Amino acid sequence: MKKGLLIGVLVLIVLVVSGSLIMLQKEKKEVNSLVYEIINMGEVADGYYEGEVSTTLISVKVGVLVKDNNIEEIEIIKHDNGMGAKAEAIIDHMVKNNTYDVDVVSGATFSSKVIKNAVNKALTKGINQ
C-alpha cells in the first residue's frame, strides 16, 4: 500500500512540474512576441490614456498622464502577476526617463515587459490627437 501511494505522489509531482514548465514556456513565448510601436513623445498630445495587455499568466492595465510631451504619471490600475509585483517599480523609471523603453526589473522580467507594453499601448493612443 505504501509503495502504491508513493508512486501516486511521484506521478502527481511530475504532472504538476510538467504543467508548470509548459505554462512558463507559453508565457515566455507570448511575452517575447509583444509588439511595441515607436513612440516620439513630441507627437503625444496632452491627456490621460489607458493601455491594457494580457498574457497567459500576467494581466496589466495602466493609465498614463501626459503633459507638455512628458510622462507626468503612470498609474497601475490592475496587475495580476503571480510573483511579479516588484516589477511595478519600473513605472518610476519610465516617468524619470520619459519613455516606456527602460530596462526591466531584475527578477520580474515578464511582468516588467507586460507593463512596458501596456504603457506603450497607452501612449500610442495619444499620437495624432
Summary of the structure (lengths in Angstrom):
residues: 129
radius of gyration: 19.1
end to end distance: 71.0
largest distance: 72.7
contacts: 383
relative contact order: 0.19
helix: 49%
strand: 23%
